[in-house]
Amino acid sequence: MKQEFNIFFTILFSLLFISCSDNKIDSTLISSGSTMDSQAREAEKNLDKASYIDVADVFLDTNEINFNKDVLIIFGKNHCKYCDNLKDIIKKDENLKQIMKDNFNPYYINTSYLKTHLINFNDRQSRVNTSDIAQLFAVDFTPSIVFLSKNGDVKYLFPGFTPRFKDLVLDVTKKDSAMGQYEDLNKKIHNL
């Protein structure tokens, strides 16, 4: 029995080599690893976008945060009822969307995901992950709304949800100076 098995195995193995004897290797069957790595990295960069897909027409990609004009950051997370309520307010108000886009570089940062963001600020670039940005602004509640000047100074921080979000945005756009005392936080931002 063992001898019959060995003969059968030898014949089967030989047929495999005969059928593959053209000496060509199908490169699609062999992964170099780099293709999968780049695909995985791209998927990781965009994982958070699904959480704000309904208002993606307003928010810029958080892979790169630019300070070429004032910045609005909304920190949210998955399964946050008040984050969803805030997104609904934005989604339903075309005028609010336009005000946000005209006056700010608006970003929605989902703290449920760990992501690295490239911060472009004052001709400097820094790579900062989501949790460090959230920690910088002491985000304990979501949503948390942060308004920054293009110079990187905090104009206003609002922890939590407000049904009067549009009024808040309009108030901040009318003010040139900060609506609170944020000197210590400004120093941390400028040291990024």
C-alpha positions as CSV (number, residue, x, y, z in Angstrom):
1,M,0.0,0.0,0.0
2,K,2.8,2.4,0.9
3,Q,4.6,1.6,-2.4
4,E,1.4,2.3,-4.4
5,F,1.0,5.6,-2.6
6,N,4.6,6.6,-3.3
7,I,4.1,5.8,-7.0
8,F,0.9,7.7,-7.2
9,F,2.4,10.7,-5.4
10,T,5.5,10.6,-7.7
11,I,3.4,10.6,-10.8
12,L,1.1,13.4,-9.6
13,F,4.2,15.5,-8.6
14,S,5.8,14.9,-12.0
15,L,2.6,15.9,-13.8
16,L,2.7,19.2,-11.9
17,F,6.2,20.0,-13.1
18,I,5.5,18.9,-16.6
19,S,2.5,21.2,-16.8
20,C,4.6,24.1,-15.4
21,S,7.6,23.4,-17.6
22,D,7.4,26.6,-19.7
23,N,9.8,28.3,-17.2
24,K,7.6,31.3,-16.9
25,I,6.4,32.6,-13.5
26,D,3.0,34.2,-13.3
27,S,3.9,37.3,-11.4
28,T,0.2,37.9,-10.5
29,L,0.4,34.8,-8.3
30,I,3.3,36.0,-6.3
31,S,3.0,39.0,-4.0
32,S,6.0,41.2,-3.4
33,G,4.3,42.5,-0.3
34,S,4.6,46.1,-1.4
35,T,1.3,46.1,-3.3
36,M,-0.7,44.9,-0.4
37,D,1.2,47.2,1.9
38,S,0.3,50.2,-0.2
39,Q,-3.3,49.1,-0.6
40,A,-3.5,48.6,3.2
41,R,-2.0,52.0,3.9
42,E,-4.4,53.7,1.5
43,A,-7.4,51.9,3.1
44,E,-6.1,53.0,6.5
45,K,-5.8,56.6,5.4
46,N,-9.4,56.7,4.2
47,L,-11.0,54.5,6.9
48,D,-12.4,57.5,8.8
49,K,-14.1,59.0,5.7
50,A,-16.9,56.5,6.0
51,S,-17.9,58.1,9.3
52,Y,-18.7,61.4,7.7
53,I,-19.7,60.3,4.2
54,D,-23.0,62.2,4.3
55,V,-21.1,65.5,4.8
56,A,-17.9,64.7,2.8
57,D,-18.8,67.5,0.4
58,V,-18.0,70.0,3.2
59,F,-15.0,68.5,5.0
60,L,-11.5,68.3,3.6
61,D,-9.4,65.1,3.7
62,T,-7.7,64.9,7.2
63,N,-4.6,63.3,5.8
64,E,-3.3,66.8,5.3
65,I,-4.4,69.8,7.5
66,N,-3.6,73.1,6.0
67,F,-3.5,76.5,7.6
68,N,-3.7,78.7,4.5
69,K,-6.9,80.1,6.0
70,D,-8.8,79.7,9.3
71,V,-9.4,76.1,10.4
72,L,-12.5,74.4,11.8
73,I,-12.0,71.0,13.3
74,I,-14.9,68.9,14.5
75,F,-13.8,66.0,16.6
76,G,-16.3,63.1,16.6
77,K,-16.3,59.3,17.1
78,N,-18.3,56.3,16.0
79,H,-21.7,55.6,17.7
80,C,-21.9,59.2,19.0
81,K,-25.5,60.3,18.9
82,Y,-24.6,64.0,19.2
83,C,-21.9,63.7,16.5
84,D,-24.6,62.3,14.2
85,N,-27.0,65.1,15.2
86,L,-24.3,67.7,14.3
87,K,-23.6,66.1,11.0
88,D,-27.4,66.1,10.3
89,I,-27.6,69.9,11.0
90,I,-24.7,70.4,8.5
91,K,-26.1,68.0,5.9
92,K,-29.5,69.8,5.8
93,D,-28.3,73.4,5.6
94,E,-26.7,74.3,2.2
95,N,-26.0,77.9,3.4
96,L,-24.2,76.6,6.5
97,K,-22.1,74.3,4.2
98,Q,-21.1,77.3,2.1
99,I,-20.2,79.5,5.1
100,M,-18.0,76.7,6.4
101,K,-16.2,76.2,3.1
102,D,-15.8,80.0,2.4
103,N,-14.4,80.9,5.8
104,F,-12.5,77.8,7.0
105,N,-10.6,74.7,6.0
106,P,-13.1,72.4,7.7
107,Y,-12.0,69.0,9.0
108,Y,-13.9,66.2,10.7
109,I,-11.5,64.1,12.8
110,N,-12.9,60.8,14.0
111,T,-11.2,59.9,17.2
112,S,-12.3,56.2,16.9
113,Y,-9.5,55.7,14.4
114,L,-5.7,56.1,14.8
115,K,-4.4,58.1,11.8
116,T,-1.4,60.2,11.1
117,H,-2.1,63.7,9.9
118,L,0.3,66.0,8.1
119,I,0.0,69.5,9.5
120,N,1.0,72.3,7.2
121,F,1.6,75.3,9.3
122,N,3.7,78.4,8.9
123,D,5.9,76.8,6.2
124,R,6.5,73.8,8.5
125,Q,5.2,70.3,8.4
126,S,4.6,68.0,11.3
127,R,3.1,64.5,11.4
128,V,0.7,64.1,14.3
129,N,-1.6,61.2,15.1
130,T,-5.3,61.6,15.9
131,S,-5.0,60.9,19.6
132,D,-2.2,63.5,20.0
133,I,-4.3,66.2,18.2
134,A,-7.3,65.3,20.4
135,Q,-5.2,65.4,23.5
136,L,-3.8,68.8,22.5
137,F,-7.3,70.2,22.5
138,A,-8.3,68.2,25.6
139,V,-11.1,66.5,23.7
140,D,-13.0,64.6,26.4
141,F,-16.4,65.0,24.8
142,T,-17.6,64.5,21.3
143,P,-18.4,66.3,19.3
144,S,-15.9,68.9,20.2
145,I,-15.6,71.9,17.9
146,V,-12.3,73.8,17.5
147,F,-11.9,77.1,15.6
148,L,-8.3,78.2,14.8
149,S,-7.0,81.2,13.0
150,K,-4.7,80.7,10.0
151,N,-1.9,81.8,12.3
152,G,-2.7,78.7,14.5
153,D,-4.2,80.6,17.4
154,V,-7.4,79.2,19.0
155,K,-10.4,81.4,18.2
156,Y,-12.9,79.3,20.1
157,L,-13.3,75.8,21.6
158,F,-16.8,74.3,22.1
159,P,-16.9,70.9,23.8
160,G,-20.2,69.2,23.1
161,F,-23.2,69.5,20.8
162,T,-25.2,72.6,20.1
163,P,-28.3,72.7,18.0
164,R,-27.3,76.3,17.2
165,F,-24.1,75.3,15.4
166,K,-24.8,77.7,12.5
167,D,-25.0,80.6,14.9
168,L,-21.8,79.5,16.5
169,V,-20.0,79.4,13.1
170,L,-21.4,82.8,12.2
171,D,-20.3,84.3,15.5
172,V,-16.7,83.0,15.1
173,T,-16.5,84.2,11.5
174,K,-17.4,87.7,12.7
175,K,-14.6,87.8,15.3
176,D,-11.0,88.6,14.5
177,S,-9.8,87.8,18.0
178,A,-10.2,84.8,20.2
179,M,-13.4,84.3,22.1
180,G,-11.6,83.1,25.2
181,Q,-8.2,82.8,26.9
182,Y,-6.0,80.2,25.1
183,E,-2.4,81.4,25.4
184,D,-1.1,78.2,26.8
185,L,-2.8,76.2,24.1
186,N,-1.5,78.5,21.4
187,K,2.1,77.9,22.6
188,K,1.5,74.1,22.3
189,I,0.1,74.5,18.8
190,H,3.0,76.7,17.6
191,N,5.5,74.1,18.9
192,L,4.1,71.3,16.8
